[in-house]
């Protein structure tokens, strides 16, 4: 079978397609014949060798695969050959391992899928799992009725827009291009802000009649992070779930005290909080699988490439121009 390995961390060229023996499931394990692979930032971090939860080299950087069970190991019950399943490396003992034609995993790690669910849509659900936690698990001081989504056309951004609308929130999204604006609107965003040419805070307050939003969700951080406090309404929460542009330069406590009239909250979130909370982690996935099964959410696939185009897939990911999720198929 084919699998992707990283022997020496680096750019997309570090990804090597190799031939390996087909893995055989042991006791309590299942073998999955892959039909769709997710391509995301954790994969790129593994490829670059900088992931805090880095698997040992040589590493297979894939973290999400959807397919059908092709073999059962001894003692496996409740699952059947041919059944559709989703596997996330979040449910494995280490990250990675999913870029391969066949993947073996513990039976209790896979998520059973309804037979009518599209596997290319299902492999996007890890983004929705994160988005659901950001919107519903972070225990905001008061349930937000409005949200500002930074980067509303990305993989997690798209999931946030759809799930926020499902929760009946007013959604404001920031984007960089007209194409991304149309994409975010098509996914349900009520308002769009072009962050390169508009003042995001001032425009947010204008769109909310001066009240501000209940929640700001930001994965960029960097120098602009503390400014987003000005976009919050009373009891609002500024939530950071990544820091692609580095840490803020301004003293955060000083910035918060400059907004004492709204009692702002700031929270940092990482999905790794669920690493030792199997029940909580899997409950989140069940929620988004259920939403997908009834067509309440519609994962957006930006590009579909073949596994042997994995370098191109990672190059596209790093360009930051993708609308929605990049996936691969065998």
C-alpha positions in Angstrom: 0.0 0.0 0.0 1.0 3.7 -0.3 1.7 5.9 2.7 3.2 9.3 3.2 6.3 9.7 5.4 8.4 12.6 6.6 12.0 11.5 7.2 13.6 15.0 7.5 11.2 17.9 8.4 10.8 20.7 5.9 8.5 22.1 3.3 6.0 20.2 1.1 9.0 18.5 -0.6 9.7 16.7 2.6 6.6 14.6 2.0 7.5 11.2 0.5 5.1 8.7 -0.9 6.4 5.2 -0.1 5.2 1.6 -0.4 4.6 -0.2 2.9 3.0 -3.6 3.8 -0.7 -3.4 4.4 -1.2 -3.4 8.2 -3.1 -6.3 9.8 -5.5 -5.5 12.7 -4.7 -7.1 16.0 -7.0 -7.9 18.9 -9.5 -5.0 19.4 -8.4 -3.3 16.2 -10.0 -2.5 12.9 -8.5 -2.0 9.4 -9.8 1.0 7.5 -9.6 1.3 3.7 -9.2 5.0 3.2 -11.5 7.0 0.9 -10.8 10.6 2.0 -8.0 12.3 3.9 -8.2 15.7 5.6 -5.3 18.2 5.1 -4.9 20.7 8.0 -2.5 22.8 10.0 -1.5 20.0 12.4 -0.4 18.0 9.4 1.8 20.9 8.3 3.3 21.3 11.8 4.2 17.6 11.8 5.8 17.9 8.4 7.8 20.9 9.6 8.9 19.1 12.7 7.6 21.9 15.0 4.4 20.3 16.4 4.4 20.3 20.2 2.9 16.8 20.1 5.3 15.6 17.4 5.3 11.8 16.6 8.7 10.2 16.2 10.4 10.3 12.8 9.9 9.0 10.2 6.4 10.3 10.7 3.2 10.0 8.8 1.6 13.5 9.2 -2.0 12.7 8.4 -4.5 13.3 11.2 -7.9 12.6 9.7 -9.2 9.8 7.5 -12.6 8.6 6.5 -13.3 5.3 4.8 -14.9 1.8 5.3 -13.9 -0.9 7.6 -12.0 -3.6 5.5 -11.1 -6.1 8.3 -11.8 -6.7 12.0 -9.3 -7.9 14.5 -10.2 -10.6 17.1 -12.7 -9.5 19.7 -14.1 -6.6 17.9 -17.9 -6.2 18.3 -20.4 -3.6 17.2 -18.7 -2.8 14.0 -18.9 -4.5 10.6 -16.8 -4.9 7.4 -18.0 -2.3 4.9 -19.2 0.1 7.5 -18.4 3.8 7.0 -16.2 5.3 9.8 -14.2 8.4 10.6 -10.8 8.3 12.4 -9.1 11.3 14.0 -5.6 11.1 15.4 -7.1 13.0 18.4 -8.4 9.6 19.4 -5.1 7.8 19.0 -2.1 7.5 21.4 -0.1 9.9 19.2 -0.9 12.4 16.4 -0.5 11.5 12.7 -0.6 8.2 11.0 -3.6 8.7 8.7 -2.1 9.4 5.2 -2.2 5.8 4.0 -4.3 3.5 1.8 -5.0 1.4 4.8 -5.0 2.4 8.5 -5.2 0.2 11.5 -6.6 1.7 14.7 -8.3 0.6 18.0 -11.9 -0.2 17.4 -12.9 2.2 20.2 -11.1 5.1 18.5 -13.2 5.2 15.3 -16.5 7.0 14.9 -19.2 5.1 13.2 -21.0 7.1 10.4 -24.5 6.8 9.1 -24.4 5.0 5.7 -25.9 8.0 3.9 -23.1 10.4 5.0 -20.7 11.5 2.3 -17.1 10.5 3.3 -15.5 13.6 1.8 -17.8 15.7 4.0 -17.2 13.6 7.0 -13.4 14.0 6.9 -14.0 17.7 7.4 -15.6 17.2 10.8 -12.5 17.7 12.9 -12.8 21.4 12.1 -16.4 21.3 13.2 -15.4 19.5 16.4 -13.1 22.4 17.3 -15.7 25.0 16.2 -18.4 23.4 18.4 -16.1 23.5 21.4 -15.2 27.1 20.8 -18.9 28.1 20.6 -20.4 25.9 23.2 -17.7 24.6 25.6 -15.8 27.6 26.6 -18.4 28.8 29.1 -18.7 32.4 28.0 -20.0 34.7 30.9 -23.3 35.1 29.0 -24.4 33.1 26.0 -23.4 35.1 23.0 -26.0 36.2 20.5 -23.4 37.6 18.1 -19.9 36.6 17.0 -17.0 38.1 15.1 -15.1 35.3 13.2 -11.6 36.3 12.2 -10.8 34.5 8.9 -14.4 33.4 8.1 -13.5 31.5 4.9 -10.9 29.1 6.3 -11.5 25.5 7.4 -12.3 26.2 11.0 -13.7 29.6 10.1 -16.3 28.0 7.8 -17.3 25.6 10.5 -17.6 28.4 13.0 -19.9 30.4 10.7 -22.2 27.4 10.0 -22.4 26.3 13.6 -22.9 29.9 14.9 -25.8 30.3 12.5 -27.2 26.9 13.6 -27.1 28.4 17.2 -29.0 31.4 15.9 -26.2 33.9 16.3 -25.6 36.9 14.2 -22.2 36.3 12.4 -19.7 38.9 11.3 -16.8 37.5 9.4 -13.5 39.0 8.3 -12.0 38.1 4.9 -9.3 39.4 2.6 -10.8 39.1 -0.9 -14.1 39.4 -2.7 -14.1 35.6 -3.4 -13.7 34.8 0.2 -16.5 37.3 1.1 -18.9 35.5 -1.3 -17.9 32.2 0.1 -18.4 33.3 3.7 -21.8 34.7 2.9 -22.8 31.5 1.1 -22.0 29.7 4.3 -24.3 31.9 6.4 -22.3 35.0 7.4 -24.6 37.9 8.0 -21.9 40.6 7.5 -18.5 40.8 6.0 -15.5 43.0 6.9 -12.5 43.3 4.6 -9.7 43.5 7.2 -7.1 44.8 4.8 -9.0 47.9 4.0 -11.5 48.4 6.8 -11.1 49.1 10.5 -12.4 45.8 11.9 -13.3 47.2 15.4 -15.0 50.3 14.1 -16.9 48.4 11.5 -18.0 45.8 14.0 -19.4 48.4 16.3 -21.2 50.1 13.4 -22.8 46.8 12.3 -24.0 46.1 15.9 -25.3 49.7 16.4 -22.6 50.4 18.8 -23.2 47.4 21.1 -20.4 45.2 20.1 -20.4 41.4 19.8 -20.7 38.8 22.5 -17.7 36.8 21.2 -14.6 37.3 19.1 -12.9 34.2 17.8 -9.3 34.7 16.6 -6.7 32.3 15.4 -4.2 34.9 14.3 -3.3 36.8 17.5 -0.3 39.1 16.9 -0.2 42.8 17.3 -4.0 43.3 16.5 -5.2 40.9 19.2 -5.8 43.3 22.1 -7.5 45.8 19.7 -10.4 43.3 19.4 -11.4 44.0 23.0 -12.9 47.1 21.4 -15.3 45.0 19.3 -16.8 43.3 22.4 -20.1 44.2 24.1 -20.9 43.8 27.8 -19.6 40.6 29.3 -18.0 39.7 25.9 -15.3 37.2 25.4 -12.2 37.5 23.2 -11.1 33.9 22.5 -7.7 33.0 21.0 -7.5 29.5 19.5 -4.1 29.8 17.8 -1.3 32.4 17.3 -0.2 32.2 13.7 1.1 35.8 13.8 2.8 35.5 17.2 1.8 36.9 20.6 0.4 40.4 21.2 2.8 43.1 21.9 0.5 45.2 24.1 0.2 44.4 27.9 -3.1 42.4 27.9 -4.0 43.4 31.5 -3.6 47.1 30.7 -5.7 46.6 27.6 -8.5 44.8 29.5 -8.6 47.5 32.2 -9.1 50.1 29.5 -12.4 48.3 28.8 -13.6 47.9 32.4 -17.0 49.2 31.4 -17.8 46.0 29.6 -16.1 43.5 32.0 -14.3 41.7 29.1 -13.0 38.1 29.3 -10.0 36.7 27.5 -9.6 33.0 27.0 -6.9 30.8 25.3 -8.2 27.6 23.8 -6.5 24.5 22.5 -8.2 21.3 21.6 -5.5 19.5 23.5 -7.5 20.2 26.6 -9.5 17.1 25.5 -6.4 14.8 25.1 -7.3 13.1 28.4 -11.0 13.7 28.2 -12.1 10.9 25.9 -15.8 11.2 26.8 -15.9 15.0 26.2 -13.9 14.8 23.0 -16.1 12.1 21.5 -19.3 13.8 22.6 -18.3 16.8 20.5 -17.7 14.6 17.5 -21.1 12.9 18.0 -22.7 16.3 18.0 -21.3 17.3 14.6 -21.8 13.9 13.1 -25.4 14.2 14.0 -25.6 17.7 12.5 -24.1 16.4 9.3 -26.4 13.4 9.2 -29.4 15.7 9.1 -27.8 18.2 6.7 -27.8 20.9 9.3 -24.2 21.6 8.3 -22.6 21.4 4.9 -18.8 21.1 5.0 -17.2 23.1 2.2 -14.4 21.3 0.3 -12.0 23.7 -1.2 -10.0 21.2 -3.3 -9.8 17.5 -3.9 -6.4 16.1 -4.8 -5.0 12.6 -5.0 -2.8 11.1 -2.3 0.1 11.2 -4.7 -0.4 14.9 -4.9 0.2 15.4 -1.2 3.0 17.9 -1.8 0.6 20.1 -3.9 -2.0 19.8 -1.2 0.4 21.1 1.4 1.6 23.8 -0.8 -2.0 24.9 -1.3 -2.6 24.8 2.4 0.4 27.1 3.0 -0.8 29.6 0.4 -3.7 30.4 2.7 -6.0 30.9 -0.3 -8.2 27.8 0.2 -11.9 28.3 0.7 -12.9 25.7 3.2 -11.2 22.3 3.6 -8.5 20.7 1.4 -8.9 17.0 1.2 -7.2 14.1 -0.7 -8.6 10.8 -2.0 -6.7 7.6 -2.8 
